[in-house]
Amino acid sequence: MTSLRTLATALLLVVALLATGCVTPFDAGDSSTPTAETPATQTATPTPSPSPPPAAHEGYDQTTVTVLDAETDAELGRVEAAVADNSSLRYTGLSDTEELPADRGMLFVHERERDLTYVMRKMDFGIDIVFVAENGTITSTHHATAPGPDEDGNDQGYSGTGRYVLEVNYEWTAERGIEAGDRVEFELPE
């Protein structure tokens, strides 16, 4: 019984090696086997190009958000943002998102300008939360750290006034010198 098991294991190993290309079947009449006179040549097997990563937040409308300096109109930063423009998308927001690429964000659109509070519900990473008035002026920014291991983020509230809220990677605004009074430009999808 043990020798039969050993034979079956050896046979499975050979089949696995053949299937993965680690060895090729031996053909006594094959002159392509490398020898001292005929060195081995390797041929590259074409592999398909990797697919580009899926867009962050597929299924959301997207827009380019540009932040401009209040005094000079110089561009301070730009991100491609998913648009959360209904109550369901706004509630979900970036919750359960594993990571946010450096050039991405989420733009929350509310029906009117008002006092708002955003929480870090189910967040795995820190973000900056930027409150923006109806006219595009930034009213406040917050650096929101990721919830701790035993926290759900619901107790981490960040308040501000605006019709729009832009969420971007943690410290994105500080790295670019973005502050209250600067201006945000974007076009909403129809």
C-alpha positions as CSV (number, residue, x, y, z in Angstrom):
1,M,0.0,0.0,0.0
2,T,2.9,2.4,0.8
3,S,4.6,1.7,-2.5
4,L,1.4,2.4,-4.4
5,R,0.9,5.7,-2.5
6,T,4.6,6.6,-3.2
7,L,4.1,5.8,-6.9
8,A,0.9,7.9,-7.0
9,T,2.6,10.8,-5.3
10,A,5.5,10.6,-7.8
11,L,3.1,10.5,-10.8
12,L,1.2,13.6,-9.4
13,L,4.5,15.4,-9.0
14,V,5.5,14.7,-12.7
15,V,2.1,15.8,-14.0
16,A,2.3,19.0,-11.9
17,L,5.8,19.8,-13.2
18,L,4.7,19.1,-16.8
19,A,1.6,21.3,-16.4
20,T,3.6,24.2,-15.0
21,G,6.3,24.0,-17.7
22,C,9.1,23.2,-15.2
23,V,10.0,20.1,-17.3
24,T,9.2,19.0,-20.8
25,P,8.4,15.5,-21.9
26,F,11.5,13.6,-23.1
27,D,11.5,12.6,-26.7
28,A,14.4,10.4,-27.7
29,G,14.2,11.6,-31.3
30,D,14.1,15.3,-30.3
31,S,17.3,17.0,-31.4
32,S,16.4,20.2,-29.6
33,T,17.6,18.9,-26.2
34,P,20.6,21.1,-25.3
35,T,24.0,19.5,-25.5
36,A,27.5,20.9,-25.4
37,E,27.3,21.6,-29.1
38,T,23.8,23.1,-29.1
39,P,23.3,25.4,-26.1
40,A,19.9,25.9,-24.7
41,T,17.9,28.8,-26.0
42,Q,15.1,30.4,-24.2
43,T,12.1,31.8,-25.9
44,A,9.9,34.3,-24.2
45,T,6.3,33.4,-23.9
46,P,4.2,36.5,-24.4
47,T,2.1,37.3,-21.4
48,P,-0.9,39.6,-21.5
49,S,-0.4,43.1,-20.2
50,P,-1.8,43.5,-16.8
51,S,-5.2,45.1,-16.7
52,P,-5.3,48.6,-15.3
53,P,-6.7,48.8,-11.8
54,P,-10.4,49.4,-11.7
55,A,-11.4,53.0,-11.2
56,A,-11.9,53.9,-7.6
57,H,-15.6,53.7,-6.7
58,E,-16.9,52.2,-10.0
59,G,-20.5,53.1,-10.6
60,Y,-20.1,56.6,-9.2
61,D,-20.0,59.6,-11.5
62,Q,-16.6,61.2,-11.6
63,T,-15.3,64.8,-11.8
64,T,-12.0,66.6,-11.6
65,V,-11.7,68.8,-8.5
66,T,-9.1,71.6,-8.6
67,V,-8.2,73.7,-5.6
68,L,-7.0,77.3,-6.3
69,D,-5.1,79.7,-4.0
70,A,-7.5,82.5,-2.8
71,E,-5.0,85.3,-3.5
72,T,-3.1,84.1,-6.6
73,D,-5.5,81.7,-8.3
74,A,-2.5,79.3,-8.6
75,E,-3.4,75.6,-8.6
76,L,-2.7,74.0,-5.3
77,G,-4.0,70.5,-6.0
78,R,-6.1,68.4,-8.2
79,V,-7.9,65.0,-7.7
80,E,-10.3,62.8,-9.7
81,A,-13.3,62.5,-7.4
82,A,-16.2,60.1,-7.2
83,V,-19.4,62.1,-6.8
84,A,-21.7,61.1,-3.9
85,D,-24.8,63.1,-4.8
86,N,-27.6,61.2,-3.1
87,S,-28.3,60.1,0.5
88,S,-27.3,56.5,-0.1
89,L,-23.9,57.4,-1.7
90,R,-23.3,60.1,0.9
91,Y,-24.0,57.7,3.8
92,T,-21.6,55.1,2.4
93,G,-18.9,57.5,1.3
94,L,-15.5,56.1,1.7
95,S,-16.6,53.5,4.3
96,D,-15.2,50.1,3.6
97,T,-12.7,51.5,1.0
98,E,-9.4,49.7,1.5
99,E,-7.3,52.6,0.2
100,L,-7.5,55.8,-1.7
101,P,-5.0,56.4,-4.5
102,A,-3.0,59.6,-4.1
103,D,-4.8,61.3,-7.0
104,R,-8.3,60.4,-5.9
105,G,-11.0,61.7,-3.6
106,M,-14.8,61.8,-3.1
107,L,-17.0,64.9,-3.6
108,F,-20.2,64.9,-1.5
109,V,-23.0,67.1,-3.0
110,H,-25.8,68.3,-0.7
111,E,-29.0,70.0,-1.8
112,R,-28.1,73.3,-0.1
113,E,-25.4,74.9,2.0
114,R,-25.8,74.0,5.7
115,D,-24.0,72.9,8.9
116,L,-22.7,69.3,8.4
117,T,-21.0,66.7,10.5
118,Y,-19.0,63.8,8.9
119,V,-17.8,60.8,10.7
120,M,-15.1,58.1,10.1
121,R,-17.5,55.2,10.0
122,K,-15.8,52.0,9.0
123,M,-12.7,53.8,7.7
124,D,-9.3,52.0,7.4
125,F,-7.2,55.1,6.8
126,G,-7.1,58.8,7.7
127,I,-8.5,61.5,5.4
128,D,-8.8,65.2,5.1
129,I,-12.3,66.5,5.2
130,V,-12.8,69.8,3.3
131,F,-16.0,71.8,3.7
132,V,-16.9,74.0,0.7
133,A,-19.5,76.7,0.4
134,E,-22.0,77.0,-2.5
135,N,-19.7,79.5,-4.2
136,G,-16.7,77.1,-4.1
137,T,-14.9,78.8,-1.1
138,I,-13.4,76.4,1.4
139,T,-14.9,77.1,4.8
140,S,-12.9,74.7,6.9
141,T,-10.6,71.6,6.7
142,H,-10.0,68.8,9.1
143,H,-7.3,66.1,9.4
144,A,-9.3,63.0,10.4
145,T,-7.2,60.1,11.7
146,A,-8.2,56.5,11.1
147,P,-10.3,54.9,13.9
148,G,-8.4,52.7,16.3
149,P,-8.5,48.9,16.2
150,D,-11.5,48.7,18.6
151,E,-13.4,51.8,17.2
152,D,-16.0,52.0,14.5
153,G,-15.4,55.7,13.7
154,N,-18.9,56.8,14.5
155,D,-17.6,58.8,17.5
156,Q,-15.1,60.8,15.4
157,G,-17.2,63.7,14.1
158,Y,-15.9,66.6,12.1
159,S,-18.2,69.6,11.5
160,G,-18.3,72.4,9.1
161,T,-20.5,74.5,6.9
162,G,-20.9,73.9,3.2
163,R,-22.9,72.5,0.3
164,Y,-20.0,70.3,-0.8
165,V,-17.5,68.2,1.1
166,L,-14.3,66.9,-0.4
167,E,-12.6,63.9,1.1
168,V,-9.0,63.3,0.2
169,N,-6.0,61.4,1.6
170,Y,-4.8,62.4,5.1
171,E,-2.6,65.6,5.1
172,W,-3.3,66.2,1.4
173,T,-4.4,69.7,2.2
174,A,-1.4,70.5,4.5
175,E,1.1,69.2,2.0
176,R,-0.3,71.6,-0.6
177,G,-0.9,74.6,1.7
178,I,-4.7,74.5,1.2
179,E,-6.7,76.4,3.8
180,A,-10.0,78.1,4.5
181,G,-10.6,80.8,1.9
182,D,-9.1,78.9,-1.0
183,R,-11.4,78.0,-3.8
184,V,-12.5,74.7,-5.3
185,E,-13.6,74.3,-8.9
186,F,-15.3,71.3,-10.5
187,E,-18.1,70.4,-12.9
188,L,-20.9,68.2,-11.7
189,P,-22.0,65.4,-14.1
190,E,-25.5,65.9,-15.5
